[in-house]
Amino acid sequence: MTATPGDSDAALVAASELAGVPDEFQRLWTPHRMAYIQAGPEPMADDCPFCAAPHKSDEDALIVHRGTHAYVLLNLFPYNSGHLLVCPYRHIPTYDEASDAEVAEIGALTQTAMRVLRVTSRCDGFNIGMNQGAVAGAGVAGHLHQHVVPRWATDANFFPIIAKTKALPQLLGDVRTTLADAWPR
C-alpha cells in the first residue's frame, strides 16, 4: 500500500513497509518506560514498592542482594544502566529514623554495590544520594532508599539535555543477573 505522489493519502504508508527501512532518523525504543508514563504523576501513592519487593522473587523484584536489615535492587526507572537502590526492609521515611544496624548495613551495601559496579560495568565514578521527602524529590517518599548511580566519562550526550531522555543499553533483567552473579557471597 505504498502511496504515490498525487495520492490524497500520499503521506500514508503501510507500517509493514517501514520496518527496518534505513532513513536519516535514529530511534530510541524504550517500551519499559510506558509503565511509568501510564502510572501518572503519583505512581506509588497507595502501595510501597520497597515493602512489596522483598516478598517477590529476586528476578521479579530486580533484587541483586538481600542483607539482614537492608537489600539492594535495581531502580525500575534508572538514570543509567546499573542504577541501584539500597533500602532498609523497615518502612521508614528518613535516614534519622534508621537504626544503627540499618545505617551500618546500608553503608556496607553501598560500598559493595560500588565495587561490584566498578568491576562489572567499568564505570568511572558514582552519584550516591538520598532524596528524603517529596519536596526533596523522592519518588517514594515514605520509604528510605539510597541511590547508587554508576557514571562514565562518556555517558553524557545530547539526549538528557535536549530530549530529557536517557539511553539505556541493557535490559533490567540482564543487568540484575550480571550484578547478582558478581555480588560477593
Secondary structure, DSSP 4 states (H G I P E B T S, - for coil): ----TT-TTTT---HHHHTT---S------GGGHHHHHH-S-TTSSS-HHHHGGGS-HHHHTEEEE-SSEEEEE-SS-SSTT-EEEEESS--SSGGGS-HHHHHHHHHHHHHHHHHHHHHH--SEEEEE---SGGGT-SSTTS--EEEEEE-TT---HIIIII------S-HHHHHHHHHHHS--
